[in-house]
Amino acid sequence: MAHPILLSYLDVVVQGYHQEFGEQGVTRFFQTTDGWDAPILDDRKQPHYPRHQTLARPETRLVDRMLDDIGARLVPLTPAHSEALHRTRDN
């Protein structure tokens, strides 16, 4: 949990891949990227990624399905996580 992947960041990455390369590109991104054993902090409702974007419902479902397919571990955002992220960003 020292360095989780922010779901709000991953949403933006997948949205970009989807817009540029379609669903095949998104699938390839997930298949060719390592490190999915890292926890993914579910900050979608309270984004901490400064350049987060709002995804269309089909895009959100695509991200969620891909994460499910690779067996990613989503971790709920807690107040402690939010505080730690703010401290990290401010330093």
Short mmCIF file of the C-alpha atoms (twelve columns), coordinates in Angstrom:
data_MODEL
# 
_entry.id   MODEL 
# 
loop_
_atom_site.group_PDB 
_atom_site.id 
_atom_site.type_symbol 
_atom_site.label_atom_id 
_atom_site.label_alt_id 
_atom_site.label_comp_id 
_atom_site.label_asym_id 
_atom_site.label_seq_id 
_atom_site.Cartn_x 
_atom_site.Cartn_y 
_atom_site.Cartn_z 
_atom_site.pdbx_PDB_model_num 
ATOM 1  C CA . MET A 1  0.000   0.000   0.000   1 
ATOM 2  C CA . ALA A 2  3.027   2.308   0.018   1 
ATOM 3  C CA . HIS A 3  2.593   3.033   -3.704  1 
ATOM 4  C CA . PRO A 4  -0.897  2.154   -4.900  1 
ATOM 5  C CA . ILE A 5  -2.125  2.871   -8.405  1 
ATOM 6  C CA . LEU A 6  -4.851  5.498   -8.337  1 
ATOM 7  C CA . LEU A 7  -7.970  4.317   -10.124 1 
ATOM 8  C CA . SER A 8  -8.591  7.929   -11.210 1 
ATOM 9  C CA . TYR A 9  -5.211  7.850   -13.001 1 
ATOM 10 C CA . LEU A 10 -5.872  4.460   -14.553 1 
ATOM 11 C CA . ASP A 11 -9.277  5.677   -15.765 1 
ATOM 12 C CA . VAL A 12 -7.567  8.513   -17.686 1 
ATOM 13 C CA . VAL A 13 -4.981  6.174   -19.196 1 
ATOM 14 C CA . VAL A 14 -7.597  3.670   -20.329 1 
ATOM 15 C CA . GLN A 15 -9.840  6.438   -21.663 1 
ATOM 16 C CA . GLY A 16 -6.954  7.662   -23.811 1 
ATOM 17 C CA . TYR A 17 -6.120  4.186   -25.069 1 
ATOM 18 C CA . HIS A 18 -9.771  3.582   -25.863 1 
ATOM 19 C CA . GLN A 19 -10.103 6.839   -27.798 1 
ATOM 20 C CA . GLU A 20 -6.907  6.209   -29.780 1 
ATOM 21 C CA . PHE A 21 -6.864  2.428   -30.244 1 
ATOM 22 C CA . GLY A 22 -10.344 1.142   -29.390 1 
ATOM 23 C CA . GLU A 23 -11.141 -1.779  -27.134 1 
ATOM 24 C CA . GLN A 24 -8.413  -3.899  -28.750 1 
ATOM 25 C CA . GLY A 25 -5.856  -1.299  -27.684 1 
ATOM 26 C CA . VAL A 26 -7.171  -1.304  -24.131 1 
ATOM 27 C CA . THR A 27 -6.982  -5.092  -24.010 1 
ATOM 28 C CA . ARG A 28 -3.412  -4.980  -25.314 1 
ATOM 29 C CA . PHE A 29 -2.493  -2.335  -22.708 1 
ATOM 30 C CA . PHE A 30 -3.666  -4.576  -19.886 1 
ATOM 31 C CA . GLN A 31 -2.013  -7.668  -21.388 1 
ATOM 32 C CA . THR A 32 1.372   -6.010  -21.919 1 
ATOM 33 C CA . THR A 33 1.611   -3.990  -18.710 1 
ATOM 34 C CA . ASP A 34 3.324   -5.460  -15.656 1 
ATOM 35 C CA . GLY A 35 2.718   -4.623  -12.031 1 
ATOM 36 C CA . TRP A 36 -0.960  -5.456  -11.715 1 
ATOM 37 C CA . ASP A 37 -0.120  -7.072  -8.377  1 
ATOM 38 C CA . ALA A 38 0.079   -3.541  -6.930  1 
ATOM 39 C CA . PRO A 39 -3.036  -2.434  -5.070  1 
ATOM 40 C CA . ILE A 40 -5.374  -0.098  -6.947  1 
ATOM 41 C CA . LEU A 41 -6.812  2.601   -4.720  1 
ATOM 42 C CA . ASP A 42 -10.447 3.170   -5.646  1 
ATOM 43 C CA . ASP A 43 -10.567 6.968   -5.585  1 
ATOM 44 C CA . ARG A 44 -13.022 7.213   -8.491  1 
ATOM 45 C CA . LYS A 45 -15.717 8.990   -6.414  1 
ATOM 46 C CA . GLN A 46 -13.149 11.289  -4.798  1 
ATOM 47 C CA . PRO A 47 -10.346 11.564  -7.381  1 
ATOM 48 C CA . HIS A 48 -6.833  12.346  -6.200  1 
ATOM 49 C CA . TYR A 49 -5.242  12.334  -9.643  1 
ATOM 50 C CA . PRO A 50 -5.002  16.051  -10.548 1 
ATOM 51 C CA . ARG A 51 -5.887  15.503  -14.223 1 
ATOM 52 C CA . HIS A 52 -8.729  13.065  -13.644 1 
ATOM 53 C CA . GLN A 53 -11.543 12.894  -16.182 1 
ATOM 54 C CA . THR A 54 -15.162 11.850  -15.988 1 
ATOM 55 C CA . LEU A 55 -15.650 8.635   -17.919 1 
ATOM 56 C CA . ALA A 56 -18.746 7.694   -19.855 1 
ATOM 57 C CA . ARG A 57 -20.554 4.720   -18.357 1 
ATOM 58 C CA . PRO A 58 -19.285 2.295   -21.057 1 
ATOM 59 C CA . GLU A 59 -15.700 3.443   -20.396 1 
ATOM 60 C CA . THR A 60 -16.118 2.850   -16.664 1 
ATOM 61 C CA . ARG A 61 -17.502 -0.616  -17.321 1 
ATOM 62 C CA . LEU A 62 -14.574 -1.336  -19.647 1 
ATOM 63 C CA . VAL A 63 -12.009 -0.355  -16.986 1 
ATOM 64 C CA . ASP A 64 -13.811 -2.370  -14.325 1 
ATOM 65 C CA . ARG A 65 -14.092 -5.427  -16.599 1 
ATOM 66 C CA . MET A 66 -10.410 -5.304  -17.538 1 
ATOM 67 C CA . LEU A 67 -9.373  -5.002  -13.895 1 
ATOM 68 C CA . ASP A 68 -11.610 -7.929  -13.031 1 
ATOM 69 C CA . ASP A 69 -10.163 -9.982  -15.904 1 
ATOM 70 C CA . ILE A 70 -6.601  -9.535  -14.637 1 
ATOM 71 C CA . GLY A 71 -7.584  -10.149 -11.009 1 
ATOM 72 C CA . ALA A 72 -6.550  -6.690  -9.823  1 
ATOM 73 C CA . ARG A 73 -6.948  -5.892  -6.149  1 
ATOM 74 C CA . LEU A 74 -9.045  -2.759  -5.608  1 
ATOM 75 C CA . VAL A 75 -8.685  -1.147  -2.215  1 
ATOM 76 C CA . PRO A 76 -11.376 1.216   -0.929  1 
ATOM 77 C CA . LEU A 77 -10.330 4.809   -0.304  1 
ATOM 78 C CA . THR A 78 -10.256 5.640   3.390   1 
ATOM 79 C CA . PRO A 79 -9.710  8.974   5.159   1 
ATOM 80 C CA . ALA A 80 -6.213  7.757   6.096   1 
ATOM 81 C CA . HIS A 81 -5.398  7.144   2.420   1 
ATOM 82 C CA . SER A 82 -6.708  10.595  1.482   1 
ATOM 83 C CA . GLU A 83 -4.588  12.231  4.156   1 
ATOM 84 C CA . ALA A 84 -1.464  10.332  3.100   1 
ATOM 85 C CA . LEU A 85 -2.028  11.271  -0.561  1 
ATOM 86 C CA . HIS A 86 -2.391  14.944  0.378   1 
ATOM 87 C CA . ARG A 87 0.820   14.834  2.423   1 
ATOM 88 C CA . THR A 88 2.698   13.149  -0.434  1 
ATOM 89 C CA . ARG A 89 1.409   15.637  -3.002  1 
ATOM 90 C CA . ASP A 90 2.250   18.627  -0.797  1 
ATOM 91 C CA . ASN A 91 5.871   17.525  -0.268  1 
# 
